[in-house]
Amino acid sequence: MGETKNTQKVTKAELDQKLKLAAPNRQILEDLAVACAKDPSPDNTFQYAFCLSKSTEPSELRYAVSILDGLVKEGYSHQIDCMYGSACALYLLGEYDKSRNRCEQILRSNPESRLAAELHLASIESKEQKDARAVKDAAVGGAVAAVAAGAVIGIASMMLKR
């Protein structure tokens, strides 16, 4: 179990670095948007959406998911790539369960996909880290509430003794 856990952490760190380096600049996005507007072919639309799926802007990430999902529904020939792009965007949005589910869909039909396997492990690790933070925050919040309640009770008992 410890080896798998360590693999997840390493994979997450490596993937986070890759995605950070893959974030497109404004010029690339503008050029792809113009190309897509001039010739809205499925290939141009895919290139634009796939590039958006690595963005740092949440609105662009959501737009990428919408476009890529639409291409899959329309039967675009590169469905695995569309699903991977959506999974990346969902991961960057912090929607780790949805990202993991997309990766699992890819791995069912394409089990040798190293990229999907990496993103799958990183999604699991990110979700576990997010859940651990939530539990820790709840515990700290509960402790603070208990201390505050204790202080109120202590002050009230001192006031009653007077």
N, C-alpha and C positions, 0 to 999 in steps of 0.2 A: 504493500500500500504506500509506503513512504517513497519508493522509487517512482511510482506513478504520480504522486503528488508533486514531487520535485520536477518531473518531466512537464507537468501542467504549468508550473510556475515559470520554468525556463521558456517553454513554448509561448506562453503569454507575453513575457518580457520581449522575446525576439519578435513576435508578431506586432506588438505595440510599436516597436522601433521601426519595423518595415512600413507599417501604415502611416506612421508619422513622416517618414521619408517620401512616401507615395502621394502625399497631399498635393493636389494640383495647384498651380498658381492661376491667378485671374486671367492671364493672357491665354493660356491653354484652354481654359473653360470658355472664354469668349470666342476663340477660333473654332472650337468644336460646335458651339451654339450657332455660329454663323453658318458653318458647313451644314449643320442639320436643318437650319431654316431654308437654305438654298436648295438642298436636296434631302427631303425628309425620308430617306430610305431607311429600312430597318438596320442596316449596317452603321449608317451615320448616327442614328438614334442610339444604337447600342454603345458606340464609342463615346458619345457624349454622356450617357447615363452611367457607364462604367467608370468614367473619369470622375463624375460627380459622387460616385459611391465611396470615394476616398477623401472627400472634402472635409474641412474642419467646421463647416457651417451646418447646424442641424436641419435647417430648412432645405438645403441642397441634398442632404442625405435622405430626407423623407421623399423628396422629389425623385431622386435616383431609384429608390425602392419602388415607387409608383410606376415609373417608366419601365424598369426592368421586369417587374411583375406583369405589366401589360404586354411586353414582348413575349414572355413565356406563354401567356394566355392566347396570344395570336399565333403561336406555333413557330416562333423564330428559331432558326436552325441551331443557334448556339445557346441552348437552354441552360446547360450546366454553367456556362460563364455568366449568364444572367442571374442564376440563383446564387452563385458565389458573390457576385457584385452586391446583390441584395443582402446577403448574409454579412458582408463586410460593413455595409451601411448600417444595418441593424446593430451590429457589434459596436460601431463607433457611436451610435445613439444610446448605448447602454441597455439595449433590449436583448439581453444575453440569451434568454430562453428562445426567442424567435430566431436569433442567429444560429443557435445550436440546432434547432429544428430544421432550418434550411440546410445546414451542413449534413445532417443525418439523411435528408432526402437525396443530397448529392452522393453521399457515400453508399447508399443503397444501390444506386444505379452505376456508380463509378467508384468502387471501393479502393482503387489505387490512387485516388486524388490526394496528393500530399498537402496541397493548399487547403482543401476542405478539412482534412484531418487536423491540421495545425489550428485552423480557426475553430474547429469543434472543441479541441482541448482548451484553447484560450477562452472560449465562451463559458465552458464549465468552470474554469478557474476564476474568471471574472465574476460569475454569478455567486460562487462560494465566498469570494472576498466581499462582495456587496452584502450578502446575507450576514456574514460575520460582523461587518461594520454596523448593520442594523441591530443585531443582537447586542453588541457592545454599547451602542448609543442608547438602546432601551434600558440596559442595565444601569448606565450612568444616569439617565433621566430618572429612573426609579429610585436610585440612591439619593439623588438631589431632592426628590419629592419627599422621601422618608426623613431626611435631615430637616427639611423645611417644616414638615408636619411635627417633628419632635421639638423643634424650636418654638412653634406656635403653642404646643401643649405645655412646654416648660414655662413660657411667658404667661400663659393663661393660669397655670397653677400658682405661679408667684403672685399674680394679681388677686387670686381668690384668697390666698393666705393673708393678705393685708387687711 
